[in-house]
Amino acid sequence: MGPLFKSIFALAAILSIVVGVFSIGTAAAAAPQTSVGTQSQSNTNSTAPQPNSKAAALTSVKVASQKTSATITEAEVNAAQQAWCDALVKIGKVHAQGGDYKAVANQAITDLYDYDSGKVFFKPTLAHGPNTFRPTKAGALSYFVGGNPAFPEDTGFALKHWALVRYDNNAAENGIQIHGNIAITMGNVYLTNDKGEQVVVDKTFAFRKCPDGKLRLIVHKSALPFDPAK
């Protein structure tokens, strides 16, 4: 084999190697590119359902709406006391108009007292004897509207047709103590009937902030002021 022939043969071999490398590179470039991260995402999409975006948004809103502060403010305490005063007037007004005053009273007790989800210590102003204390909702309802044979002494304190009821937390500088989700008030309540006659009673209220964010009474102690002349 002459030198020229050997040179031609060597050149052909080099060209063959170059063409092979080029073909491999072209094939690789044409193939779909799949990274580890992309493959993982592809597998996830094919094997597990993705969360619905609308459902996630609703869940977020629902959770946010349930967040309430456990600490009570003085404004909330005053609002709860005013609601109690207003309820007493409303029960008497509905009774005078011939409406379903018992239903109104029952709803007021549900809204204002913690009988449904807790315990209540309730000593009404005019209660006496074995029924002095009213730890049940039925006992509280009887005190306000009467008509329960288990409490024959009740004539319905709210049926005296109070035209105006107001309160004053005057047992201290502001008459309110707040301890986290419990608030205590002490002072007087002034009740004026439709004849203009006023009655003053001593009141001690203790409120609990319930899971729904509302303040409800867990203690209600009421008595007529002491008069040494009587």
Buried (B, 14 or more C-beta within 10 A) or exposed (E): EEEEEEEEEEEEEEEEEEEEEEEEEEEEEEEEEEEEEEEEEEEEEEEEEEEEEEEEEEEEEEEEEEEEEEEBEEEBBBEBBEBBBEBBBBBBBBBEEEEEBBEBBBEBBBBBBBBEEEEBBBBBBBBEEEBEBBEEBBBBBBBBBBEBEEBEEBEBBBBBBBBBBEBBBEBEEEBBBBEEBBBBBBBBBBBBBEEEEEBEBBBBBBBBBBEEEBBBBBBBBBEEEEEEEE
